[in-house]
Amino acid sequence: MSKIDELVFIHQVASPCHLAILAESIGLKTRVIKKPSDLVLAKECNRFFLVAQKGTALDSKGIPLVAARLVSQYPIALYQVERDTLDPKAAMLLGIKGLLYADQGMDLLLTGLRKMVANELWYDRVLLSEMFNHLVKRLDNGGESLQDTVVMLQMLTDRERTIIQLVSSGARNKEIAHQLCISEHTVKAHISSIFRKTQSRNRVELLRWAQTYQSQFELCS
């Protein structure tokens, strides 16, 4: 990763963003955004986004929807995370760089911030070991087993499975939004998360993925 030019904090609560103040104290350039709609991004600048879990819309795994929308384009970390309200494994699989918890001290927050800006993951060691061992096991087995496939499918939320079925039927974002009584913006966030979890780059690849794992998908739905 290239050197980070700016840390962008999406902080949708009235209280001051203390993490941004902490980042500035170690010489990092910061910007605090109160509303995701206020984002105006210049492509020539390398940014690292930190999204507060507190005060924002979340998916069923406790991950901010705005983070799911941005993670395919920028490095993302979460802060002000409340323990037991978020699935760390789901965050890691989505591509989130790390988690900074609301109950952590300043020294630990600063260490985590430095590590993530240096392109390191910041998760609990037990979880990192578990994910690494799982990857090694898959490589040793020479591919993905049926059990691995089921685990991957179970990472999808009920809403995401429904959206996959609608996409497979040919429904557009507007039609999906109308049928599920949600905004098109929310549909796009869900689809971005689905692409990440299924390793699909577009709707055509998602359709192929759904067809490949149709029997397992129906089992987990």
Rosetta silent file (secondary structure, phi, psi, omega in degrees, C-alpha in Angstrom):
SEQUENCE: MSKIDELVFIHQVASPCHLAILAESIGLKTRVIKKPSDLVLAKECNRFFLVAQKGTALDSKGIPLVAARLVSQYPIALYQVERDTLDPKAAMLLGIKGLLYADQGMDLLLTGLRKMVANELWYDRVLLSEMFNHLVKRLDNGGESLQDTVVMLQMLTDRERTIIQLVSSGARNKEIAHQLCISEHTVKAHISSIFRKTQSRNRVELLRWAQTYQSQFELCS
SCORE:     score description
SCORE:     0.000 S_00000001
   1 L     0.000  139.174  176.950    0.000    0.000    0.000 S_00000001
   2 L   -70.104  162.771  178.965    1.212    3.507   -0.799 S_00000001
   3 L   -57.233  135.430 -179.581    1.780    6.003    1.974 S_00000001
   4 L   -76.429  126.573  180.000   -1.510    7.218    3.447 S_00000001
   5 L   -87.629  -27.828 -173.388   -2.095   10.917    2.750 S_00000001
   6 E  -157.527  138.785  170.899   -5.171   11.381    4.901 S_00000001
   7 E   -97.748  125.627  178.818   -7.276    9.622    7.522 S_00000001
   8 E  -110.039  118.516  179.679  -10.988   10.192    6.986 S_00000001
   9 E  -100.234  123.106  173.302  -13.195    9.610   10.036 S_00000001
  10 E   -96.956  103.187 -167.664  -16.905    9.018    9.474 S_00000001
  11 L  -125.583   95.776 -170.478  -18.195   10.127   12.855 S_00000001
  12 L   -99.082   33.630  175.922  -21.984   10.437   12.981 S_00000001
  13 L  -125.483  162.314 -174.037  -22.429   11.387   16.634 S_00000001
  14 L   -73.568  -26.000 -176.805  -22.437   14.794   18.331 S_00000001
  15 L   -69.121  155.027  179.161  -19.451   14.111   20.606 S_00000001
  16 L   -61.214  152.325  178.163  -15.921   15.079   19.452 S_00000001
  17 L   -88.531   90.455 -176.302  -13.901   12.511   17.498 S_00000001
  18 H   -65.704  -30.268  179.515  -11.168   11.828   20.037 S_00000001
  19 H   -66.270  -36.389  176.963   -9.481    9.273   17.789 S_00000001
  20 H   -65.060  -40.811  177.679   -8.955   11.933   15.120 S_00000001
  21 H   -62.507  -40.881  178.122   -7.387   14.207   17.738 S_00000001
  22 H   -63.521  -42.169  179.760   -5.138   11.324   18.787 S_00000001
  23 H   -63.266  -40.618  178.539   -4.133   10.701   15.158 S_00000001
  24 H   -63.674  -31.656 -178.165   -3.260   14.376   14.692 S_00000001
  25 H   -67.128  -19.143  177.911   -1.054   14.234   17.782 S_00000001
  26 L  -107.222   16.927  172.174    1.257   11.776   16.000 S_00000001
  27 L    88.223   15.735  179.013    1.409   13.834   12.817 S_00000001
  28 L   -92.433  137.991  176.998   -1.300   12.225   10.699 S_00000001
  29 L   -77.137  131.787 -175.786   -3.503   14.401    8.516 S_00000001
  30 E  -129.828  159.060  171.983   -7.164   13.888    9.401 S_00000001
  31 E  -145.489  135.804 -179.432  -10.639   14.882    8.273 S_00000001
  32 E  -110.511  126.119 -179.782  -13.886   14.256   10.140 S_00000001
  33 E  -113.178  127.342  179.815  -17.098   13.688    8.178 S_00000001
  34 L   -83.977  -31.179 -178.345  -20.456   13.796    9.952 S_00000001
  35 L  -131.247  131.257  178.322  -22.514   12.412    7.071 S_00000001
  36 H   -55.589  -29.005  179.921  -21.372    9.913    4.393 S_00000001
  37 H   -66.850  -15.646  179.508  -23.264   12.020    1.836 S_00000001
  38 H   -82.810   -3.942 -177.068  -20.730   14.814    2.463 S_00000001
  39 L   -69.143  123.845  172.141  -17.901   12.734    1.009 S_00000001
  40 L  -129.051  109.728 -168.978  -16.231   14.321   -2.000 S_00000001
  41 L  -110.763  131.196  174.027  -13.178   12.258   -2.902 S_00000001
  42 L   -94.252  128.160 -172.880  -10.235   13.130   -5.112 S_00000001
  43 L   -67.338  -24.332 -175.697   -8.774    9.982   -6.651 S_00000001
  44 L   -77.222   -5.566 -178.303   -5.174   11.178   -6.507 S_00000001
  45 L  -102.053  130.758  178.314   -5.181   11.146   -2.691 S_00000001
  46 L   -86.905  112.661 -175.694   -4.502    7.905   -0.767 S_00000001
  47 E  -114.621  151.109  172.640   -7.024    7.774    2.059 S_00000001
  48 E  -121.652  124.674 -176.460   -7.666    5.434    4.937 S_00000001
  49 E   -98.668  136.174  171.699  -11.232    5.448    6.265 S_00000001
  50 E  -120.604  120.944 -175.239  -12.197    4.890    9.886 S_00000001
  51 E  -111.118  125.114  176.957  -15.912    4.386   10.440 S_00000001
  52 E   -74.353  131.077  175.670  -17.481    4.677   13.886 S_00000001
  53 L   -69.353  -35.478 -177.602  -19.847    1.810   14.667 S_00000001
  54 L   -69.804  132.160  173.529  -21.710    4.063   17.070 S_00000001
  55 L    83.669   10.922 -178.347  -24.434    6.225   15.542 S_00000001
  56 L  -128.880  161.038  179.017  -24.577    4.586   12.109 S_00000001
  57 L   -70.517  135.553 -175.090  -26.807    2.068   10.322 S_00000001
  58 E  -119.091  154.588  171.717  -25.570   -1.512   10.749 S_00000001
  59 L   -87.497 -174.280 -174.793  -26.071   -4.796    8.961 S_00000001
  60 L   -68.411  -14.976  178.332  -27.024   -7.999   10.768 S_00000001
  61 L   -95.377    1.549 -179.561  -23.376   -8.648   11.687 S_00000001
  62 L    86.207   10.640 -178.438  -23.005   -5.236   13.343 S_00000001
  63 L   -93.450  130.186  178.172  -20.934   -3.783   10.491 S_00000001
  64 E   -56.644  134.232 -178.867  -21.729   -0.208    9.372 S_00000001
  65 H   -61.989  -34.825 -179.919  -23.394   -0.201    5.962 S_00000001
  66 H   -65.896  -32.219  177.266  -21.220    2.703    4.827 S_00000001
  67 H   -67.086  -41.959  178.233  -18.119    0.595    5.565 S_00000001
  68 H   -62.595  -31.485 -179.744  -19.492   -2.243    3.432 S_00000001
  69 H   -74.666  -34.848 -173.852  -20.041    0.253    0.622 S_00000001
  70 H   -91.898  -18.257 -168.446  -16.525    1.726    0.738 S_00000001
  71 L   -65.142  -22.945  178.547  -14.437   -1.364    1.500 S_00000001
  72 L   -77.284  -12.392 -176.554  -14.080   -2.412   -2.125 S_00000001
  73 L  -114.045  -28.424 -174.405  -12.456    0.937   -2.950 S_00000001
  74 L  -138.032  156.127  171.024  -10.512    2.035    0.133 S_00000001
  75 L   -67.759  133.838 -174.301   -8.821    0.571    3.210 S_00000001
  76 E  -129.772  138.099  169.545  -11.395    0.630    6.025 S_00000001
  77 E  -130.993  161.074  179.215  -11.202    0.151    9.796 S_00000001
  78 E  -114.863  142.497  176.005  -13.910    0.429   12.438 S_00000001
  79 E  -134.436  173.457 -172.200  -13.701    2.301   15.726 S_00000001
  80 E    52.753   39.482 -179.949  -15.956    2.924   18.717 S_00000001
  81 E   -83.849  129.505  176.040  -16.915   -0.721   18.367 S_00000001
  82 L   -89.215  129.273 -178.683  -18.960   -2.129   21.225 S_00000001
  83 L   -60.978  147.022  178.761  -17.960   -5.661   22.164 S_00000001
  84 L    67.964   11.593  175.253  -20.439   -8.454   21.441 S_00000001
  85 L  -113.094   -1.031 -175.660  -22.319   -6.250   18.951 S_00000001
  86 L  -141.360  142.478  178.389  -20.168   -7.100   15.921 S_00000001
  87 L   -90.939  103.771 -176.840  -18.939  -10.328   14.323 S_00000001
  88 H   -59.559  -37.520 -179.750  -15.131   -9.907   13.957 S_00000001
  89 H   -63.691  -41.217  178.245  -14.837  -12.838   11.552 S_00000001
  90 H   -63.881  -38.893  178.694  -17.456  -11.308    9.250 S_00000001
  91 H   -63.888  -43.128 -179.741  -15.602   -7.989    9.362 S_00000001
  92 H   -64.106  -44.117 -179.748  -12.314   -9.653    8.445 S_00000001
  93 H   -66.126  -28.334  177.879  -13.876  -11.606    5.574 S_00000001
  94 H   -71.364  -25.146 -179.067  -15.454   -8.409    4.292 S_00000001
  95 L   112.652    6.152  177.396  -12.006   -6.820    4.064 S_00000001
  96 L   -66.266  133.866 -174.334  -12.089   -4.548    7.120 S_00000001
  97 L   -72.802  -28.910 -179.186   -8.489   -3.879    8.252 S_00000001
  98 E   176.145  174.716 -176.935   -9.182   -3.964   11.971 S_00000001
  99 E  -128.006  131.894  174.085  -11.338   -3.080   14.954 S_00000001
 100 E  -114.120  117.667 -173.512  -10.777   -0.467   17.651 S_00000001
 101 E   -87.181  150.336 -176.818  -13.050   -1.051   20.635 S_00000001
 102 L   -64.469  -25.330 -176.804  -14.734    1.651   22.682 S_00000001
 103 L   -94.582    6.743 -179.165  -13.369    0.246   25.951 S_00000001
 104 L   -84.089  149.179  179.384   -9.705    0.207   24.885 S_00000001
 105 L   -75.200  167.341 -175.737   -7.151    2.603   26.367 S_00000001
 106 H   -61.230  -40.259 -178.283   -5.416    5.369   24.451 S_00000001
 107 H   -62.099  -43.386 -179.115   -2.114    3.491   24.133 S_00000001
 108 H   -69.675  -38.636  176.953   -3.762    0.450   22.565 S_00000001
 109 H   -61.763  -42.232 -179.489   -5.873    2.597   20.226 S_00000001
 110 H   -66.342  -41.131  177.762   -2.752    4.419   19.076 S_00000001
 111 H   -62.286  -46.578  179.000   -0.868    1.153   18.508 S_00000001
 112 H   -61.551  -40.990  179.265   -3.736   -0.266   16.479 S_00000001
 113 H   -61.944  -46.309  178.696   -4.023    2.900   14.432 S_00000001
 114 H   -60.186  -44.264 -178.024   -0.308    2.873   13.605 S_00000001
 115 H   -62.737  -44.372 -177.319   -0.410   -0.805   12.617 S_00000001
 116 H   -69.418  -38.443  177.280   -3.385   -0.417   10.292 S_00000001
 117 H   -64.222  -28.130  177.253   -1.986    2.691    8.606 S_00000001
 118 L   -86.118   13.492  175.511    1.161    0.598    7.995 S_00000001
 119 L    72.415   31.823  172.856   -1.059   -1.958    6.189 S_00000001
 120 L  -107.140  150.207  175.141   -1.228   -4.510    9.009 S_00000001
 121 L   -77.213  147.741  179.052   -4.396   -6.186   10.230 S_00000001
 122 E  -128.189   85.663  178.318   -5.534   -5.330   13.762 S_00000001
 123 L  -133.585  166.739  175.957   -7.603   -8.195   15.157 S_00000001
 124 L   -57.069  138.324 -177.270   -7.489  -10.440   18.190 S_00000001
 125 H   -59.765  -36.435  179.787   -4.596  -12.921   17.941 S_00000001
 126 H   -61.901  -43.740  179.821   -6.910  -15.883   18.526 S_00000001
 127 H   -66.341  -42.639  178.660   -9.072  -14.896   15.541 S_00000001
 128 H   -60.604  -42.069  178.830   -6.024  -14.316   13.312 S_00000001
 129 H   -64.678  -42.372  179.602   -4.673  -17.752   14.238 S_00000001
 130 H   -61.126  -45.288 -178.697   -8.032  -19.374   13.594 S_00000001
 131 H   -68.298  -38.282  178.844   -8.358  -17.788   10.153 S_00000001
 132 H   -64.843  -46.123  179.561   -4.754  -18.629    9.251 S_00000001
 133 H   -62.532  -36.921  177.848   -5.137  -22.258   10.294 S_00000001
 134 H   -63.813  -41.417  179.201   -8.374  -22.475    8.305 S_00000001
 135 H   -64.570  -45.021  178.928   -6.577  -21.156    5.209 S_00000001
 136 H   -60.668  -41.249  179.344   -3.706  -23.626    5.621 S_00000001
 137 H   -61.801  -41.761  179.005   -6.183  -26.477    6.000 S_00000001
 138 H   -63.575  -41.098  179.809   -7.934  -25.475    2.783 S_00000001
 139 H   -66.428  -40.138  178.395   -4.622  -25.350    0.915 S_00000001
 140 H   -63.805  -33.148 -179.491   -3.615  -28.753    2.306 S_00000001
 141 L   -79.630   -7.831  177.740   -6.932  -30.190    1.146 S_00000001
 142 L    77.174   15.804  178.147   -6.270  -28.897   -2.348 S_00000001
 143 L   155.911 -174.162 -176.170   -9.450  -26.841   -2.528 S_00000001
 144 L   -89.483  122.502  178.707  -12.647  -25.901   -0.866 S_00000001
 145 L   -80.265  171.325  177.230  -14.570  -28.745    0.744 S_00000001
 146 H   -60.773  -39.493  179.406  -18.331  -28.919    1.063 S_00000001
 147 H   -62.308  -41.793  177.888  -18.020  -27.919    4.708 S_00000001
 148 H   -61.760  -39.215  179.744  -15.985  -24.835    3.729 S_00000001
 149 H   -63.658  -42.974  179.039  -18.645  -23.933    1.187 S_00000001
 150 H   -62.676  -41.327  177.751  -21.395  -24.178    3.785 S_00000001
 151 H   -60.205  -43.580  179.658  -19.387  -21.965    6.152 S_00000001
 152 H   -62.366  -42.960 -179.805  -18.987  -19.395    3.388 S_00000001
 153 H   -66.055  -34.511 -179.595  -22.715  -19.495    2.628 S_00000001
 154 H   -70.571  -16.823  176.124  -23.571  -19.117    6.290 S_00000001
 155 L   -71.031  -20.059  178.098  -21.640  -15.833    6.341 S_00000001
 156 L   -75.290  137.681  176.667  -24.383  -14.410    4.141 S_00000001
 157 L   -77.691  165.553  177.489  -27.230  -12.745    6.013 S_00000001
 158 H   -58.333  -41.109  179.831  -30.868  -13.660    5.346 S_00000001
 159 H   -64.353  -40.321  179.931  -31.311  -10.334    3.555 S_00000001
 160 H   -66.219  -38.321  177.224  -28.245  -10.975    1.383 S_00000001
 161 H   -63.498  -40.269  177.746  -29.525  -14.431    0.414 S_00000001
 162 H   -62.188  -43.300 -179.326  -32.843  -12.891   -0.563 S_00000001
 163 H   -65.771  -38.056  176.429  -31.063  -10.275   -2.678 S_00000001
 164 H   -59.861  -42.519  178.600  -28.978  -12.970   -4.393 S_00000001
 165 H   -64.031  -38.969  179.146  -32.185  -14.773   -5.334 S_00000001
 166 H   -69.571  -41.651  176.797  -33.678  -11.544   -6.677 S_00000001
 167 H   -61.441  -41.830  179.808  -30.519  -10.714   -8.639 S_00000001
 168 H   -63.407  -27.370  178.667  -30.543  -14.247  -10.062 S_00000001
 169 L   -82.692   -4.077  177.984  -34.127  -13.670  -11.213 S_00000001
 170 L    97.729    6.436 -178.277  -32.982  -10.595  -13.134 S_00000001
 171 L   -69.267  140.774  175.564  -34.259   -7.907  -10.765 S_00000001
 172 L   -86.973  168.077 -178.596  -32.611   -4.478  -10.900 S_00000001
 173 H   -56.744  -41.924 -178.863  -31.576   -2.470   -7.840 S_00000001
 174 H   -63.617  -40.902  179.385  -34.688   -0.293   -8.052 S_00000001
 175 H   -68.043  -39.202  177.802  -36.947   -3.347   -8.234 S_00000001
 176 H   -64.071  -44.478  179.850  -35.142   -4.989   -5.316 S_00000001
 177 H   -59.627  -43.354 -179.582  -35.451   -1.821   -3.240 S_00000001
 178 H   -65.256  -43.471 -176.730  -39.180   -1.606   -3.968 S_00000001
 179 H   -68.117  -35.411 -176.624  -39.824   -5.264   -3.169 S_00000001
 180 H   -96.444   -1.155  179.420  -37.859   -5.187    0.110 S_00000001
 181 L    60.106   43.241  175.602  -39.024   -1.676    1.120 S_00000001
 182 L  -130.152  170.545 -179.022  -35.459   -0.350    1.402 S_00000001
 183 L   -80.526  158.961  175.790  -33.522    2.369   -0.431 S_00000001
 184 H   -62.918  -33.670  177.533  -31.461    1.746   -3.570 S_00000001
 185 H   -59.758  -42.763  178.717  -28.443    2.967   -1.579 S_00000001
 186 H   -66.985  -38.257  177.165  -28.999    0.150    0.929 S_00000001
 187 H   -60.630  -44.460  179.753  -29.381   -2.369   -1.900 S_00000001
 188 H   -62.262  -38.848  178.127  -26.033   -1.268   -3.346 S_00000001
 189 H   -63.388  -42.945  178.346  -24.398   -1.672    0.083 S_00000001
 190 H   -63.198  -43.600 -178.097  -25.798   -5.194    0.395 S_00000001
 191 H   -65.753  -37.548  175.979  -24.641   -6.120   -3.123 S_00000001
 192 H   -60.565  -42.924  177.606  -21.144   -4.786   -2.392 S_00000001
 193 H   -64.398  -41.421  179.339  -21.032   -7.033    0.693 S_00000001
 194 H   -62.868  -43.717  178.712  -22.340   -9.981   -1.350 S_00000001
 195 H   -58.383  -43.515 -179.146  -19.658   -9.470   -4.018 S_00000001
 196 H   -63.992  -46.714 -175.501  -16.976   -9.483   -1.330 S_00000001
 197 H   -70.661  -30.606 -179.010  -18.251  -12.620    0.415 S_00000001
 198 H   -98.634    0.593 -178.979  -18.775  -14.588   -2.811 S_00000001
 199 L    57.126   39.605  177.704  -15.616  -13.240   -4.473 S_00000001
 200 L  -103.981  143.382  179.458  -17.678  -11.992   -7.405 S_00000001
 201 L   -96.455  -18.201 -178.391  -16.723   -8.890   -9.388 S_00000001
 202 L  -159.053 -178.418 -177.141  -20.093   -8.289  -11.013 S_00000001
 203 H   -66.916  -32.741  179.783  -23.619   -9.654  -11.383 S_00000001
 204 H   -64.277  -44.923  178.832  -22.618  -12.141  -14.069 S_00000001
 205 H   -67.580  -35.169  177.426  -20.028  -13.747  -11.793 S_00000001
 206 H   -63.986  -39.906  178.709  -22.516  -13.685   -8.912 S_00000001
 207 H   -63.239  -42.332  177.659  -25.030  -15.530  -11.094 S_00000001
 208 H   -63.734  -41.030  178.797  -22.422  -18.169  -11.950 S_00000001
 209 H   -61.242  -46.064 -178.534  -21.548  -18.475   -8.263 S_00000001
 210 H   -63.158  -38.037  179.439  -25.208  -18.937   -7.313 S_00000001
 211 H   -69.521  -37.921 -179.674  -25.655  -21.588  -10.000 S_00000001
 212 H   -64.034  -41.023 -175.163  -22.501  -23.444   -8.910 S_00000001
 213 L  -108.116   28.479 -173.895  -23.563  -23.605   -5.269 S_00000001
 214 H   -56.908  -47.032 -176.410  -27.316  -23.788   -5.854 S_00000001
 215 H   -65.485  -43.633  178.131  -27.930  -26.957   -3.821 S_00000001
 216 H   -67.321  -36.454 -179.303  -25.825  -25.774   -0.871 S_00000001
 217 H   -63.102  -42.828  178.667  -27.342  -22.307   -1.131 S_00000001
 218 H   -65.675  -34.284  178.962  -30.861  -23.732   -0.856 S_00000001
 219 H   -64.967  -37.464 -176.569  -29.750  -25.812    2.131 S_00000001
 220 H   -87.916  -10.938 -175.137  -28.492  -22.732    3.998 S_00000001
 221 L   -79.302    0.000    0.000  -31.412  -20.462    3.017 S_00000001
